[in-house]
Amino acid sequence: MADHPSISRLEESASLGVLKEQRDKRLAQFPWWFLAIILIAVWAAFIIYSRENYREAFSRIIIGLGVTIVTSLVAYAIALFLGLLAGLGRISRNVVLNNIAALYVELIRGIPMLVLIFFIALVGVPMVIDAMNSLGAWLNSIGLMFLGGILTNLTNQAIAMNVRAIIALSVTYGAFLAEIFRAGIQSIGRGQMEAARSLGMGYGQAMRYIILPQAIRNVLPALGNDFVAMVKDSSLVSVLAVRDITQVARLHAGSTFRFREAYITLAVLYLTMTVALSMGVQFIERRLRQDE
């Protein structure tokens, strides 16, 4: 017996409705923002390639890209170490370590980053140099002339602004990473530490082989996002006359008065770096979800 025509039309209408719903869902989930960024990048590349003023600005500014990348990578590596130590201190049962870590985190998080960069580079580093000079004089007085001579000969001029900028960024971001590590460690069930200790592991062994690998895996996307933020915040070191891409762009704009060309090129360079890094972080997040 043949299907009734009205039933066939209903089935066809339902199928069309499902297809329309799936199409609307795909359109809603499509990363239109990424398409817009690609169009901006293509437009910027065309402008830089076709106009001499933009080509000149790009050729000048790109010189500082190496300084930006090196500063961000080295500062972030040091910040990871400082953050891990401070994060472990934050969960420590030792009152002294816990309070020192809490003091470090709260001090850094309570002061604007630009102020911290000025303070660490122009106040903190000279204070450390003066302390090392005093230590060197004391070592000389007790007969340790070789080591004392090295310390007493240290001067503020010996510490380049690039190094001071790296110290400032690493100390600043170490406090933020400390909270990420603390949250990651506390996200691991307490039973795993108890099980490791019951197997004869010490606290340090359990933390190293059981807790930290899982905690770092959990906070890996957050660590990646903080690295992206550091790449952007590395532009602040230009206030110390470090010749990163921001400082080079400022110098080029100041000498030629071509502010539009300089800062459009600078913005596109930062946008390209941060979008590429953000895509890498998203790829890591997807891989972690698939593994889970």
N, C-alpha and C positions, 0 to 999 in steps of 0.2 A: 504494500500500500504506500503510495507516494506521500512525502511530507506535505503538510498543509502549507500553502504559500505564506501565510501570516507567521507561522513558526519559523520558516527559513529567514524571513525578514528580521524577526526578533533576534535570531542567532547572529545574523550578519551585523545588526546594529550593536549587539553586545560585544562582538569582536572588534568593531570599529571603536567602541568606547574604551576597551582595554588598550588598544593600540594608541589611542589619543592620550590616555592617562600615562602610559609608558613614555610617550614622546614628551609630554609636559614635564614629567619627572626628570628625564635626561636633560631637558633644557634648563630646568631649575638647578640641577646639580652641575651644570657645565661651568668651569672656572672662567667666567667672563672677565674677572679682574686680571687674570693672567693674560688673556688675550689683549686687554687694554695695555698692560705693561709691555707686551711684545710690540704692539703698535707704537708705543712711545719710544721704545728702543730703536725700532726701524726708522722712525722719523728723526731721532737724534743722530743715528748713524748717517742718514742721508744728508742732514744739515752739516755735520762735521766733515763729510767727504766732499760736499759740493761748494762749501763756502770757505774762503781762505782764512778769515778771521777765526772761525771755529777750528779749522785745522791747526792753526798756530796755537790756539789755546789748548787744544788737546795734546799737541806735541810737547808743550811746556809742562802741563799738569801731570801727564803720565809719568814723568820723571820721578815724582814723589810716591808712586804706587808701591814701589819696593819697600820704602820706609813704613808706609801704612801697614803692609802685610806682615813685615818682620816684627814691628812693634806689637801688633795684635796677637800674633802667634806666641811670641816670647812672653808677653805679659799674661796671656791666658794660661800658658803652661805653668807659670809661677803661681797664678791665682788658683789654679786647681790644687796645687800642693798646699797653699795656705788655707784654702777653703776646706780641704779634707782634714787638716790638722784642727782647724777651728770647729768643724762639724763634730769631730770625735770629742773635742773638749766640751762641746755643748751637751753631749749625752753622758759625759764622764760623771762618775759618782765622787770623784775627787773634788772637794770644794774649791780648792785653789785653781785647778785647771778649768773647772766649770765657770768660775767667775771671771777668770782672765779671758776666756773665749767669749763669754757674754759681753764683757766690757768692750772688746775689740769689735764685735758685730754691731752693738748698739751705737758706739761712737761713729763708726764709719757710715752706718745707715742714717744717722741723724744729721749729717753734714752734706751740703750739696757737693756734687762731684767736682765741679769747677773749683770750688774753694779748696777741696781736698788736694787737687792737683797742684794748685799754687802752694798750699801749706807743705805738702810732702816734698815737693821739688825745691822750694826756696827756703823752707824753715827746717823741715825734718832731716833732709840729707845733710845740710851744714851742721846741725846739732849732733848727728852721728859722727861726722868727721871730727868735730871738736872732742867728742868723747873718746874716739880712737886715738887722737893726738895725746890726750891726757893719759890714756892707758899706755901708749908708747913711752911717754916720759917716765911713768912708774916702772915699766919694764927696764928702761935704761938704768934707773936708779938701783935696781937689784941685780944688774949685771947681764941681763939678756939684751945685749946691744943689737944683735942682728934683727930680731923681731921688733924690738923697740924702735930701731931706726926706720924700719919700713912704715910703722904706724905713725911716727912723728912727721914723716915726710909727706903724708897724705894731705892734699889741699882740695878745696872746693872746686878749683879749676880742673882737677883731674877727673871729676865726674861729669861726663858730657850730659847735655840736656836730653839727648835720646835715652840715655840710661835712666835719668831721673823720671822721664815720662813713663818708661816701662815700669819702674818701681811704683810710681803713683797709680797707674792703672791696675797693676797686680794686687797691690794692697787694698785698693778700693773694691775691686771685683771679688777678692778673696772673701770679704764679708758676706756678699750676696751668695756666693757659691757655698759658703758654710751652712746657710739655712737650707739650701737644696740638699746637701749631703745629709744634714741632720734629719730632714723629712724622709729622705730615702731610707736611711738606716732604721728609723722608727716605724717605717711601713712594713718591715720584715717582722713576722710574728715572733714574740718572745720565746715561744717554744723551741725555735730553731737554735737559739743560743743555749738554752737549757739542754737540748739534745746533744749539741756539740760538746758542752762541758761534761755531760755524763759519759761521753766516749773517751774522756781523758784529755781533751784539748784544753789549753790555757785560754784565757780571755783574748789575748792577742792572736793566737792561732785561729780561734773560732771567728774572730772579726775578719781576719785576713782571708781565710779559705771558704767561709760559709756566708757571712753576713754581707761583707762589702761587695763581692761579685754580684749578688742579687740586687743590692741597693743601687749600685752604679747602673745596672741594666734598667732599673725602674726610672732613674732620673736622667738617663741619657738624652731624651728629647729636650728636657729642661736645660741641660748643660749646653746642648747645641743652640738653643734659643739665646742663651746668655752669651755665647760666642758671637752670634750675629749682632747682639746689642753692643758688644765690645768693639766690633769693627766700626760700628757707627759712632760710638763714643770716643773712639781713637781720634776723631777729628778735634776733640778738645785739647789735645796735646799741642796743637798749633799755637796756643797762647804762650807756650814755652819756646817759640821760634823753632820747633822741630819741623824739618822740611818734609812733611807728609803732603798728601795731595791737597789738603785744605790750605795749608800754609803756602804752598806753591801757587794755588789758585788766587789766594789773597794778594800775593806779590805781583802776579801777572795782571790782575785787575787794577791794582794800585799804580802800576807803571804804565799801563796802556789805556786805562779808563774804559776798558771794554768789559764792564761788569756782567752784561747779559751773556756774552760768550763764555766767560770764565765760570760763572756759577751754574749755568745750564750744563756745561760739560762736567763740572764737579758733581752736580746732583745725579746726572746719568751714570757716572762711574760708581758712586755709592749705591745707587739703585740696582745696577747690574750685579755688584758684589753681594748685596744683601739678599736679592731674590735668588741668586744661584745657591747661596748658603742655606736659605730657607727651604728651597726645594730638596737639598741634601738632607736637612733635618726631617722633612716630611717623608722622604724615602726611608730613612732609618726607622721612623715611627711605624710605617706600614710593614716593614720587615719584622719588627718586634711583635706587632699584632699577629702577623701570619705565623710566626714561630710559636706564639702562645696558643 
